[in-house]
Amino acid sequence: MYKMFITIILALVMLNSCTWEKTEPQAQKNQIYTVDDLMNEDFVYKVGDKVSVEGLCVHVCSHSGKKMFISGATPDNRLQIFTGDNIPSFDKKYEGSKVIVTGLLEEEKIDMAYINEWLAEIEKESSESTESCEFEESMKKVELLKAQVEKSKKGYVSKYTMTGIEVKEI
């Protein structure tokens, strides 16, 4: 009797574990983020997460249409989006419109090592070029990034990109 009881319990546990579906909370599943949400240091995601992001389309690459940039409340908060399998190219009509892009999010971590490599490249290029305006502009960007990394809780600044699956104009 005891063996039969244990067998039934084990069978029920196995049956339950095979049919149990792990589901995301509905609010998370259909959540639409803003570009500003992504730039928030507390934003957490896993590489390759499928997310939807709303923003103002500020640029579509005119040569190939394979890249698009959407921005948040400030022009500095921009997300670069690449075409995916479902999108052969982005339509130029999106420029100036609010869009929701669903896609796979990727993160590049910009830390002091990244900044130092970039700085070495800039200095090498400046020694080969006579364009001092480009050098000064690049140095301003480096200094801005350096300040952001130094005040970051994580020790790095995240640069997000996305591979687009779907685009909707709103």
Backbone as JSON Lines, residues from 0, in Angstrom:
{"i":0,"aa":"M","n":[0.82,-1.18,0.0],"ca":[0.0,0.0,0.0],"c":[0.88,1.27,0.0]}
{"i":1,"aa":"Y","n":[1.93,1.23,0.85],"ca":[2.83,2.38,0.96],"c":[3.54,2.63,-0.37]}
{"i":2,"aa":"K","n":[4.02,1.54,-1.05],"ca":[4.71,1.68,-2.33],"c":[3.78,2.24,-3.4]}
{"i":3,"aa":"M","n":[2.52,1.81,-3.39],"ca":[1.56,2.3,-4.37],"c":[1.28,3.79,-4.14]}
{"i":4,"aa":"F","n":[1.19,4.21,-2.88],"ca":[0.95,5.61,-2.54],"c":[2.11,6.48,-3.02]}
{"i":5,"aa":"I","n":[3.35,6.04,-2.77],"ca":[4.54,6.77,-3.2],"c":[4.58,6.84,-4.73]}
{"i":6,"aa":"T","n":[4.26,5.76,-5.42],"ca":[4.25,5.72,-6.87],"c":[3.25,6.71,-7.44]}
{"i":7,"aa":"I","n":[2.05,6.77,-6.86],"ca":[1.02,7.71,-7.33],"c":[1.49,9.15,-7.12]}
{"i":8,"aa":"I","n":[2.06,9.44,-5.96],"ca":[2.56,10.8,-5.67],"c":[3.66,11.18,-6.67]}
{"i":9,"aa":"L","n":[4.61,10.28,-6.91],"ca":[5.68,10.57,-7.87],"c":[5.13,10.79,-9.27]}
{"i":10,"aa":"A","n":[4.15,9.98,-9.66],"ca":[3.54,10.13,-10.98],"c":[2.85,11.48,-11.1]}
{"i":11,"aa":"L","n":[2.14,11.91,-10.05],"ca":[1.47,13.21,-10.08],"c":[2.48,14.35,-10.15]}
{"i":12,"aa":"V","n":[3.56,14.24,-9.42],"ca":[4.6,15.27,-9.44],"c":[5.21,15.36,-10.83]}
{"i":13,"aa":"M","n":[5.53,14.23,-11.43],"ca":[6.12,14.22,-12.77],"c":[5.15,14.77,-13.8]}
{"i":14,"aa":"L","n":[3.88,14.37,-13.7],"ca":[2.87,14.86,-14.63],"c":[2.71,16.37,-14.51]}
{"i":15,"aa":"N","n":[2.68,16.86,-13.28],"ca":[2.54,18.29,-13.03],"c":[3.76,19.06,-13.55]}
{"i":16,"aa":"S","n":[4.97,18.53,-13.38],"ca":[6.17,19.25,-13.83],"c":[6.26,19.27,-15.35]}
{"i":17,"aa":"C","n":[5.71,18.29,-16.02],"ca":[5.76,18.26,-17.48],"c":[4.77,19.23,-18.11]}
{"i":18,"aa":"T","n":[3.65,19.47,-17.46],"ca":[2.63,20.32,-18.06],"c":[2.64,21.73,-17.49]}
{"i":19,"aa":"W","n":[3.45,21.98,-16.51],"ca":[3.49,23.29,-15.88],"c":[4.11,24.29,-16.84]}
{"i":20,"aa":"E","n":[3.41,25.38,-17.13],"ca":[3.93,26.42,-18.02],"c":[4.45,27.57,-17.2]}
{"i":21,"aa":"K","n":[5.63,27.99,-17.52],"ca":[6.15,29.19,-16.88],"c":[5.67,30.37,-17.7]}
{"i":22,"aa":"T","n":[4.93,31.25,-17.1],"ca":[4.41,32.4,-17.84],"c":[4.92,33.67,-17.19]}
{"i":23,"aa":"E","n":[5.13,34.66,-18.03],"ca":[5.53,35.98,-17.54],"c":[4.28,36.71,-17.07]}
{"i":24,"aa":"P","n":[4.43,37.6,-16.1],"ca":[3.27,38.42,-15.75],"c":[2.81,39.2,-16.97]}
{"i":25,"aa":"Q","n":[1.52,39.36,-17.15],"ca":[0.96,40.0,-18.34],"c":[1.5,41.43,-18.52]}
{"i":26,"aa":"A","n":[1.67,42.16,-17.42],"ca":[2.16,43.54,-17.53],"c":[3.55,43.58,-18.13]}
{"i":27,"aa":"Q","n":[4.42,42.61,-17.77],"ca":[5.78,42.57,-18.31],"c":[5.77,42.15,-19.78]}
{"i":28,"aa":"K","n":[4.91,41.2,-20.11],"ca":[4.89,40.64,-21.45],"c":[4.54,41.67,-22.51]}
{"i":29,"aa":"N","n":[3.59,42.54,-22.23],"ca":[3.15,43.53,-23.2],"c":[3.67,44.93,-22.88]}
{"i":30,"aa":"Q","n":[4.68,45.03,-22.05],"ca":[5.24,46.31,-21.63],"c":[5.89,47.02,-22.81]}
{"i":31,"aa":"I","n":[5.58,48.29,-22.98],"ca":[6.25,49.12,-23.98],"c":[7.13,50.11,-23.23]}
{"i":32,"aa":"Y","n":[8.42,50.02,-23.46],"ca":[9.39,50.89,-22.8],"c":[9.64,52.12,-23.66]}
{"i":33,"aa":"T","n":[10.16,53.15,-23.03],"ca":[10.62,54.32,-23.78],"c":[12.13,54.21,-23.9]}
{"i":34,"aa":"V","n":[12.7,54.99,-24.81],"ca":[14.16,55.02,-24.93],"c":[14.76,55.49,-23.61]}
{"i":35,"aa":"D","n":[14.09,56.41,-22.94],"ca":[14.59,56.91,-21.66],"c":[14.62,55.8,-20.6]}
{"i":36,"aa":"D","n":[13.64,54.88,-20.64],"ca":[13.66,53.74,-19.72],"c":[14.93,52.92,-19.9]}
{"i":37,"aa":"L","n":[15.32,52.7,-21.16],"ca":[16.52,51.91,-21.45],"c":[17.77,52.59,-20.92]}
{"i":38,"aa":"M","n":[17.78,53.92,-20.94],"ca":[18.96,54.66,-20.52],"c":[19.06,54.79,-18.99]}
{"i":39,"aa":"N","n":[17.99,54.43,-18.3],"ca":[17.98,54.46,-16.84],"c":[18.95,53.4,-16.34]}
{"i":40,"aa":"E","n":[19.8,53.76,-15.44],"ca":[20.83,52.84,-14.94],"c":[20.23,51.62,-14.25]}
{"i":41,"aa":"D","n":[19.01,51.72,-13.76],"ca":[18.37,50.6,-13.07],"c":[17.66,49.64,-14.02]}
{"i":42,"aa":"F","n":[17.65,49.95,-15.32],"ca":[16.98,49.08,-16.29],"c":[17.74,47.75,-16.36]}
{"i":43,"aa":"V","n":[17.0,46.64,-16.25],"ca":[17.62,45.33,-16.27],"c":[16.95,44.49,-17.34]}
{"i":44,"aa":"Y","n":[17.73,43.78,-18.11],"ca":[17.21,42.88,-19.12],"c":[18.25,41.79,-19.35]}
{"i":45,"aa":"K","n":[17.85,40.76,-20.03],"ca":[18.78,39.7,-20.42],"c":[19.12,39.88,-21.89]}
{"i":46,"aa":"V","n":[20.34,39.59,-22.26],"ca":[20.76,39.71,-23.66],"c":[19.81,38.89,-24.53]}
{"i":47,"aa":"G","n":[19.34,39.51,-25.58],"ca":[18.44,38.83,-26.5],"c":[16.98,38.91,-26.12]}
{"i":48,"aa":"D","n":[16.63,39.63,-25.03],"ca":[15.23,39.79,-24.66],"c":[14.45,40.46,-25.78]}
{"i":49,"aa":"K","n":[13.24,40.01,-26.02],"ca":[12.36,40.66,-26.98],"c":[11.59,41.74,-26.23]}
{"i":50,"aa":"V","n":[11.78,43.0,-26.66],"ca":[11.13,44.12,-26.0],"c":[10.52,45.05,-27.04]}
{"i":51,"aa":"S","n":[9.6,45.88,-26.59],"ca":[9.01,46.92,-27.45],"c":[9.42,48.26,-26.88]}
{"i":52,"aa":"V","n":[9.9,49.15,-27.77],"ca":[10.4,50.46,-27.36],"c":[9.74,51.53,-28.21]}
{"i":53,"aa":"E","n":[9.27,52.58,-27.52],"ca":[8.62,53.71,-28.19],"c":[9.58,54.89,-28.22]}
{"i":54,"aa":"G","n":[9.61,55.59,-29.33],"ca":[10.43,56.78,-29.43],"c":[10.19,57.52,-30.73]}
{"i":55,"aa":"L","n":[10.84,58.65,-30.86],"ca":[10.75,59.47,-32.06],"c":[11.83,59.03,-33.03]}
{"i":56,"aa":"C","n":[11.45,58.66,-34.24],"ca":[12.42,58.27,-35.25],"c":[13.12,59.53,-35.73]}
{"i":57,"aa":"V","n":[14.43,59.61,-35.46],"ca":[15.19,60.8,-35.83],"c":[16.05,60.58,-37.07]}
{"i":58,"aa":"H","n":[16.23,59.31,-37.46],"ca":[17.05,59.05,-38.65],"c":[16.81,57.65,-39.17]}
{"i":59,"aa":"V","n":[16.69,57.55,-40.49],"ca":[16.7,56.27,-41.2],"c":[17.82,56.37,-42.21]}
{"i":60,"aa":"C","n":[18.72,55.4,-42.22],"ca":[19.85,55.41,-43.14],"c":[19.33,55.48,-44.57]}
{"i":61,"aa":"S","n":[19.74,56.52,-45.3],"ca":[19.22,56.73,-46.65],"c":[19.89,55.82,-47.69]}
{"i":62,"aa":"H","n":[21.06,55.31,-47.39],"ca":[21.76,54.46,-48.37],"c":[21.13,53.08,-48.47]}
{"i":63,"aa":"S","n":[20.92,52.44,-47.32],"ca":[20.43,51.06,-47.34],"c":[19.1,50.88,-46.62]}
{"i":64,"aa":"G","n":[18.78,51.79,-45.7],"ca":[17.58,51.63,-44.89],"c":[17.73,50.54,-43.84]}
{"i":65,"aa":"K","n":[18.94,50.08,-43.6],"ca":[19.19,48.97,-42.67],"c":[19.35,49.43,-41.22]}
{"i":66,"aa":"K","n":[19.44,50.75,-41.0],"ca":[19.58,51.29,-39.65],"c":[18.58,52.41,-39.42]}
{"i":67,"aa":"M","n":[18.14,52.51,-38.18],"ca":[17.24,53.59,-37.78],"c":[17.62,53.98,-36.36]}
{"i":68,"aa":"F","n":[17.45,55.25,-36.04],"ca":[17.67,55.74,-34.69],"c":[16.36,56.31,-34.16]}
{"i":69,"aa":"I","n":[16.01,55.93,-32.92],"ca":[14.87,56.57,-32.26],"c":[15.39,57.22,-30.99]}
{"i":70,"aa":"S","n":[14.77,58.34,-30.62],"ca":[15.25,59.08,-29.45],"c":[14.17,59.18,-28.39]}
{"i":71,"aa":"G","n":[14.63,59.52,-27.2],"ca":[13.73,59.72,-26.07],"c":[13.46,61.2,-25.88]}
{"i":72,"aa":"A","n":[13.35,61.6,-24.62],"ca":[13.02,62.99,-24.29],"c":[14.12,63.96,-24.72]}
{"i":73,"aa":"T","n":[15.37,63.49,-24.73],"ca":[16.47,64.34,-25.17],"c":[17.17,63.66,-26.35]}
{"i":74,"aa":"P","n":[17.76,64.43,-27.23],"ca":[18.44,63.85,-28.4],"c":[19.61,62.94,-28.01]}
{"i":75,"aa":"D","n":[20.16,63.12,-26.79],"ca":[21.28,62.28,-26.35],"c":[20.86,60.84,-26.09]}
{"i":76,"aa":"N","n":[19.58,60.64,-25.72],"ca":[19.06,59.3,-25.48],"c":[18.57,58.72,-26.8]}
{"i":77,"aa":"R","n":[19.46,57.97,-27.46],"ca":[19.11,57.41,-28.77],"c":[19.36,55.91,-28.76]}
{"i":78,"aa":"L","n":[18.49,55.2,-29.47],"ca":[18.62,53.76,-29.63],"c":[18.84,53.47,-31.11]}
{"i":79,"aa":"Q","n":[19.9,52.74,-31.42],"ca":[20.19,52.36,-32.8],"c":[19.52,51.01,-33.05]}
{"i":80,"aa":"I","n":[18.76,50.93,-34.14],"ca":[18.01,49.72,-34.47],"c":[18.47,49.24,-35.84]}
{"i":81,"aa":"F","n":[18.75,47.96,-35.93],"ca":[19.16,47.32,-37.18],"c":[18.0,46.48,-37.7]}
{"i":82,"aa":"T","n":[17.95,46.29,-39.01],"ca":[16.91,45.44,-39.58],"c":[17.18,43.99,-39.2]}
{"i":83,"aa":"G","n":[16.08,43.24,-39.11],"ca":[16.18,41.81,-38.83],"c":[15.61,41.02,-39.99]}
{"i":84,"aa":"D","n":[15.39,39.74,-39.78],"ca":[14.87,38.87,-40.83],"c":[13.5,39.3,-41.34]}
{"i":85,"aa":"N","n":[12.67,39.86,-40.44],"ca":[11.31,40.26,-40.81],"c":[11.23,41.62,-41.49]}
{"i":86,"aa":"I","n":[12.31,42.39,-41.42],"ca":[12.31,43.76,-41.96],"c":[13.45,43.89,-42.95]}
{"i":87,"aa":"P","n":[13.17,43.94,-44.25],"ca":[14.26,44.08,-45.23],"c":[14.94,45.44,-45.14]}
{"i":88,"aa":"S","n":[14.15,46.51,-44.9],"ca":[14.7,47.85,-44.72],"c":[13.66,48.72,-44.04]}
{"i":89,"aa":"F","n":[14.13,49.78,-43.38],"ca":[13.23,50.73,-42.74],"c":[12.8,51.76,-43.77]}
{"i":90,"aa":"D","n":[11.54,52.13,-43.72],"ca":[10.99,53.12,-44.65],"c":[11.39,54.51,-44.19]}
{"i":91,"aa":"K","n":[11.83,55.33,-45.11],"ca":[12.24,56.72,-44.82],"c":[11.07,57.54,-44.24]}
{"i":92,"aa":"K","n":[9.82,57.1,-44.48],"ca":[8.64,57.81,-43.99],"c":[8.56,57.85,-42.47]}
{"i":93,"aa":"Y","n":[9.3,56.96,-41.79],"ca":[9.26,56.94,-40.32],"c":[9.96,58.16,-39.71]}
{"i":94,"aa":"E","n":[10.88,58.78,-40.44],"ca":[11.6,59.93,-39.89],"c":[10.62,61.01,-39.46]}
{"i":95,"aa":"G","n":[10.79,61.48,-38.23],"ca":[9.93,62.52,-37.69],"c":[8.65,61.98,-37.04]}
{"i":96,"aa":"S","n":[8.43,60.68,-37.09],"ca":[7.23,60.07,-36.52],"c":[7.56,59.32,-35.24]}
{"i":97,"aa":"K","n":[6.55,59.2,-34.38],"ca":[6.68,58.33,-33.21],"c":[6.44,56.91,-33.68]}
{"i":98,"aa":"V","n":[7.3,55.99,-33.21],"ca":[7.19,54.6,-33.6],"c":[7.33,53.7,-32.37]}
{"i":99,"aa":"I","n":[6.8,52.49,-32.5],"ca":[7.05,51.43,-31.53],"c":[7.78,50.34,-32.29]}
{"i":100,"aa":"V","n":[8.95,50.01,-31.81],"ca":[9.76,48.98,-32.45],"c":[9.87,47.8,-31.49]}
{"i":101,"aa":"T","n":[9.54,46.63,-31.99],"ca":[9.71,45.4,-31.22],"c":[10.9,44.67,-31.81]}
{"i":102,"aa":"G","n":[11.77,44.21,-30.92],"ca":[12.96,43.53,-31.41],"c":[13.76,42.91,-30.29]}
{"i":103,"aa":"L","n":[14.94,42.44,-30.64],"ca":[15.84,41.8,-29.69],"c":[16.89,42.82,-29.24]}
{"i":104,"aa":"L","n":[16.95,43.04,-27.95],"ca":[17.8,44.06,-27.37],"c":[19.2,43.51,-27.11]}
{"i":105,"aa":"E","n":[20.21,44.31,-27.43],"ca":[21.6,43.96,-27.17],"c":[22.24,45.1,-26.37]}
{"i":106,"aa":"E","n":[23.26,44.76,-25.59],"ca":[23.93,45.74,-24.75],"c":[25.43,45.71,-24.99]}
{"i":107,"aa":"E","n":[26.01,46.9,-25.14],"ca":[27.46,47.05,-25.17],"c":[27.84,47.8,-23.91]}
{"i":108,"aa":"K","n":[28.76,47.25,-23.16],"ca":[29.17,47.87,-21.9],"c":[30.38,48.76,-22.16]}
{"i":109,"aa":"I","n":[30.21,50.05,-21.89],"ca":[31.29,51.01,-22.08],"c":[31.92,51.29,-20.72]}
{"i":110,"aa":"D","n":[33.14,50.8,-20.55],"ca":[33.86,51.01,-19.3],"c":[35.14,51.81,-19.59]}
{"i":111,"aa":"M","n":[35.96,51.95,-18.57],"ca":[37.17,52.76,-18.75],"c":[38.14,52.14,-19.76]}
{"i":112,"aa":"A","n":[38.19,50.82,-19.85],"ca":[39.06,50.18,-20.85],"c":[38.6,50.54,-22.26]}
{"i":113,"aa":"Y","n":[37.3,50.5,-22.48],"ca":[36.72,50.88,-23.78],"c":[37.08,52.34,-24.11]}
{"i":114,"aa":"I","n":[36.92,53.22,-23.12],"ca":[37.2,54.65,-23.31],"c":[38.69,54.87,-23.62]}
{"i":115,"aa":"N","n":[39.56,54.16,-22.92],"ca":[41.0,54.31,-23.16],"c":[41.39,53.84,-24.56]}
{"i":116,"aa":"E","n":[40.76,52.75,-25.04],"ca":[41.02,52.29,-26.41],"c":[40.54,53.33,-27.43]}
{"i":117,"aa":"W","n":[39.37,53.89,-27.18],"ca":[38.82,54.91,-28.07],"c":[39.72,56.13,-28.08]}
{"i":118,"aa":"L","n":[40.18,56.53,-26.9],"ca":[41.07,57.69,-26.77],"c":[42.37,57.47,-27.56]}
{"i":119,"aa":"A","n":[42.92,56.27,-27.5],"ca":[44.15,55.96,-28.25],"c":[43.89,56.06,-29.76]}
{"i":120,"aa":"E","n":[42.73,55.59,-30.2],"ca":[42.37,55.7,-31.63],"c":[42.25,57.15,-32.06]}
{"i":121,"aa":"I","n":[41.61,57.96,-31.23],"ca":[41.42,59.38,-31.54],"c":[42.77,60.09,-31.64]}
{"i":122,"aa":"E","n":[43.65,59.8,-30.69],"ca":[44.96,60.44,-30.68],"c":[45.79,60.01,-31.89]}
{"i":123,"aa":"K","n":[45.67,58.74,-32.28],"ca":[46.39,58.25,-33.46],"c":[45.86,58.94,-34.72]}
{"i":124,"aa":"E","n":[44.53,59.04,-34.85],"ca":[43.93,59.69,-36.01],"c":[44.28,61.17,-36.06]}
{"i":125,"aa":"S","n":[44.34,61.83,-34.88],"ca":[44.63,63.26,-34.87],"c":[46.07,63.54,-35.29]}
{"i":126,"aa":"S","n":[46.97,62.62,-35.01],"ca":[48.36,62.83,-35.43],"c":[48.51,62.67,-36.94]}
{"i":127,"aa":"E","n":[47.56,61.94,-37.56],"ca":[47.61,61.73,-39.01],"c":[46.77,62.75,-39.77]}
{"i":128,"aa":"S","n":[45.93,63.52,-39.06],"ca":[45.01,64.44,-39.71],"c":[45.26,65.87,-39.25]}
{"i":129,"aa":"T","n":[44.78,66.82,-40.03],"ca":[44.92,68.23,-39.66],"c":[43.58,68.8,-39.19]}
{"i":130,"aa":"E","n":[42.55,67.99,-39.1],"ca":[41.21,68.44,-38.68],"c":[41.15,68.57,-37.16]}
{"i":131,"aa":"S","n":[41.39,69.74,-36.62],"ca":[41.37,69.93,-35.17],"c":[39.95,69.98,-34.62]}
{"i":132,"aa":"C","n":[38.97,70.38,-35.43],"ca":[37.58,70.43,-34.97],"c":[37.06,69.03,-34.66]}
{"i":133,"aa":"E","n":[37.37,68.07,-35.52],"ca":[36.95,66.69,-35.29],"c":[37.59,66.15,-34.02]}
{"i":134,"aa":"F","n":[38.86,66.46,-33.8],"ca":[39.57,66.01,-32.61],"c":[38.92,66.57,-31.35]}
{"i":135,"aa":"E","n":[38.63,67.87,-31.36],"ca":[38.01,68.51,-30.2],"c":[36.63,67.93,-29.92]}
{"i":136,"aa":"E","n":[35.85,67.68,-30.96],"ca":[34.51,67.11,-30.8],"c":[34.59,65.69,-30.22]}
{"i":137,"aa":"S","n":[35.52,64.9,-30.73],"ca":[35.7,63.54,-30.23],"c":[36.15,63.55,-28.77]}
{"i":138,"aa":"M","n":[37.02,64.48,-28.43],"ca":[37.51,64.57,-27.05],"c":[36.38,64.96,-26.09]}
{"i":139,"aa":"K","n":[35.47,65.82,-26.54],"ca":[34.31,66.19,-25.71],"c":[33.45,64.95,-25.43]}
{"i":140,"aa":"K","n":[33.25,64.12,-26.47],"ca":[32.46,62.9,-26.3],"c":[33.13,61.95,-25.32]}
{"i":141,"aa":"V","n":[34.46,61.82,-25.44],"ca":[35.21,60.94,-24.53],"c":[35.08,61.43,-23.09]}
{"i":142,"aa":"E","n":[35.25,62.72,-22.88],"ca":[35.17,63.28,-21.53],"c":[33.77,63.11,-20.94]}
{"i":143,"aa":"L","n":[32.74,63.29,-21.76],"ca":[31.37,63.08,-21.3],"c":[31.14,61.63,-20.89]}
{"i":144,"aa":"L","n":[31.59,60.71,-21.72],"ca":[31.44,59.28,-21.39],"c":[32.24,58.92,-20.14]}
{"i":145,"aa":"K","n":[33.43,59.46,-20.04],"ca":[34.28,59.18,-18.87],"c":[33.58,59.63,-17.58]}
{"i":146,"aa":"A","n":[32.98,60.8,-17.6],"ca":[32.25,61.3,-16.43],"c":[31.05,60.4,-16.11]}
{"i":147,"aa":"Q","n":[30.34,59.93,-17.15],"ca":[29.2,59.05,-16.92],"c":[29.63,57.73,-16.31]}
{"i":148,"aa":"V","n":[30.74,57.16,-16.8],"ca":[31.24,55.9,-16.26],"c":[31.69,56.07,-14.81]}
{"i":149,"aa":"E","n":[32.37,57.18,-14.52],"ca":[32.86,57.42,-13.17],"c":[31.74,57.57,-12.15]}
{"i":150,"aa":"K","n":[30.61,58.14,-12.55],"ca":[29.52,58.3,-11.58],"c":[28.52,57.13,-11.62]}
{"i":151,"aa":"S","n":[28.75,56.19,-12.5],"ca":[27.87,55.03,-12.62],"c":[28.03,54.08,-11.44]}
{"i":152,"aa":"K","n":[26.92,53.55,-10.97],"ca":[26.94,52.56,-9.88],"c":[27.56,51.25,-10.35]}
{"i":153,"aa":"K","n":[27.38,50.93,-11.64],"ca":[27.82,49.65,-12.19],"c":[29.29,49.66,-12.62]}
{"i":154,"aa":"G","n":[29.88,50.83,-12.77],"ca":[31.25,50.91,-13.25],"c":[31.34,50.92,-14.77]}
{"i":155,"aa":"Y","n":[30.21,50.98,-15.43],"ca":[30.16,51.07,-16.88],"c":[28.84,51.73,-17.28]}
{"i":156,"aa":"V","n":[28.78,52.16,-18.53],"ca":[27.58,52.74,-19.11],"c":[27.11,51.78,-20.19]}
{"i":157,"aa":"S","n":[25.82,51.52,-20.23],"ca":[25.27,50.6,-21.23],"c":[24.89,51.36,-22.49]}
{"i":158,"aa":"K","n":[25.3,50.82,-23.62],"ca":[24.85,51.32,-24.92],"c":[23.99,50.21,-25.52]}
{"i":159,"aa":"Y","n":[22.72,50.52,-25.73],"ca":[21.8,49.52,-26.23],"c":[21.6,49.66,-27.74]}
{"i":160,"aa":"T","n":[21.48,48.53,-28.41],"ca":[21.08,48.46,-29.8],"c":[19.99,47.4,-29.89]}
{"i":161,"aa":"M","n":[19.3,47.38,-31.01],"ca":[18.23,46.43,-31.17],"c":[18.22,45.89,-32.59]}
{"i":162,"aa":"T","n":[17.86,44.62,-32.73],"ca":[17.59,44.05,-34.04],"c":[16.07,44.0,-34.17]}
{"i":163,"aa":"G","n":[15.54,44.77,-35.11],"ca":[14.1,44.94,-35.23],"c":[13.38,43.72,-35.78]}
{"i":164,"aa":"I","n":[12.2,43.48,-35.23],"ca":[11.32,42.42,-35.7],"c":[10.07,43.04,-36.32]}
{"i":165,"aa":"E","n":[9.61,44.14,-35.69],"ca":[8.39,44.79,-36.16],"c":[8.45,46.29,-35.85]}
{"i":166,"aa":"V","n":[7.93,47.12,-36.75],"ca":[7.88,48.57,-36.55],"c":[6.45,49.01,-36.81]}
{"i":167,"aa":"K","n":[5.93,49.84,-35.88],"ca":[4.6,50.42,-36.07],"c":[4.69,51.93,-35.86]}
{"i":168,"aa":"E","n":[4.12,52.68,-36.76],"ca":[4.04,54.13,-36.61],"c":[2.81,54.43,-35.75]}
{"i":169,"aa":"I","n":[2.98,55.34,-34.77],"ca":[1.83,55.69,-33.91],"c":[1.5,57.16,-34.03]}
